[in-house]
Amino acid sequence: MLRDEAALLDIVRAGQLILEFAQGLDYSQLEADLRSQSAVLYQITVMGEATKRLSREFREQHPEVPWSDIAGIRDIVAHQYDRIDSDIIFQVIQRNVPELLDLLMPLLPNDEEH
């Protein structure tokens, strides 16, 4: 369980960093800012890797979380980097990461919640 807790904390922290790195940037600004793009994509990779480290039991206990989508976007970033769609990444930042954090925050260990 400690490994699951550590991986969950990594996912949440990466999500928070994504929002921090993209804060105040609209689509065209993000597309023009290679540094912020790289930072966001790296954190997406971290989220996917940490998701893959979660035990099957933990993932099965929380089917409301789109675990396979998180791992899948990591695979695209890592292995199909030439196919990354800026529209999808912007959607991930604007919609998916905040929704994911809302799902994951209640799962954090009590002493790490805020």
C-alpha positions in Angstrom: 0.0 0.0 0.0 2.9 2.4 0.6 3.9 2.1 -3.0 0.3 2.9 -4.1 0.3 6.0 -1.8 3.7 7.2 -3.1 2.5 6.7 -6.7 -0.7 8.5 -6.0 1.2 11.4 -4.5 3.4 11.6 -7.6 0.3 11.7 -9.9 -1.3 14.5 -7.9 1.9 16.5 -7.7 2.5 16.1 -11.4 -1.1 17.3 -12.1 -0.6 20.3 -9.8 2.6 21.2 -11.7 0.9 20.9 -15.0 -1.6 23.5 -13.9 1.1 25.7 -12.4 3.2 25.6 -15.6 0.3 26.4 -17.9 -1.3 29.0 -15.6 -2.3 32.1 -17.5 -1.4 30.7 -20.9 -4.1 30.5 -23.6 -3.8 28.0 -26.4 -1.7 30.1 -28.7 0.6 31.2 -25.9 1.2 27.6 -24.9 1.8 26.5 -28.4 4.4 29.2 -28.8 6.1 28.5 -25.5 8.3 25.4 -26.0 9.6 25.5 -22.4 6.1 25.3 -20.9 5.1 22.7 -23.5 8.1 20.6 -22.5 7.4 21.0 -18.8 3.7 19.9 -19.2 4.6 16.9 -21.4 7.2 15.8 -18.9 4.6 15.9 -16.1 2.2 14.0 -18.2 4.8 11.3 -18.6 5.4 11.3 -14.8 1.6 10.9 -14.3 1.5 7.9 -16.7 4.5 6.2 -15.1 3.2 6.7 -11.6 -0.2 5.3 -12.8 1.6 2.2 -14.1 3.2 1.7 -10.7 -0.2 1.5 -8.9 -1.2 -2.0 -7.9 -3.9 -3.6 -10.0 -6.0 -3.9 -6.8 -5.8 -0.2 -6.1 -6.8 0.7 -9.7 -9.7 -1.8 -9.5 -10.9 -0.3 -6.2 -11.2 3.1 -8.0 -12.8 2.4 -11.4 -14.0 6.0 -11.6 -10.5 7.1 -12.4 -9.5 6.8 -16.0 -6.2 4.9 -15.3 -5.8 3.5 -18.8 -6.3 7.0 -20.4 -3.6 8.4 -18.1 -1.1 5.6 -19.0 -2.1 5.8 -22.6 -1.4 9.5 -23.0 2.0 8.9 -21.4 2.7 6.3 -24.0 1.9 8.7 -26.8 4.1 11.4 -25.3 7.0 9.0 -24.8 6.8 6.9 -27.9 4.8 8.8 -30.5 6.0 12.3 -29.7 5.7 13.3 -33.4 2.0 12.7 -33.2 1.2 14.9 -30.2 -1.8 17.0 -30.9 -1.7 20.5 -29.3 -5.5 20.6 -29.1 -5.5 17.4 -27.0 -2.8 18.6 -24.7 -4.6 21.9 -24.2 -7.8 19.9 -23.4 -5.8 17.8 -20.9 -4.6 20.9 -19.1 -7.9 22.8 -19.1 -10.3 19.9 -18.4 -8.8 16.5 -17.7 -6.2 17.4 -15.2 -8.6 19.4 -12.9 -11.2 16.6 -13.2 -8.5 14.0 -12.3 -7.3 16.0 -9.3 -10.9 16.2 -8.1 -11.1 12.4 -8.3 -7.7 11.8 -6.7 -7.6 14.3 -3.8 -10.0 12.3 -1.6 -7.9 9.2 -2.1 -4.7 10.8 -0.7 -3.6 9.8 2.7 -5.1 12.1 5.3 -1.8 13.7 6.4 -0.9 14.6 2.8 -4.2 15.9 1.7 -3.5 19.7 1.7 
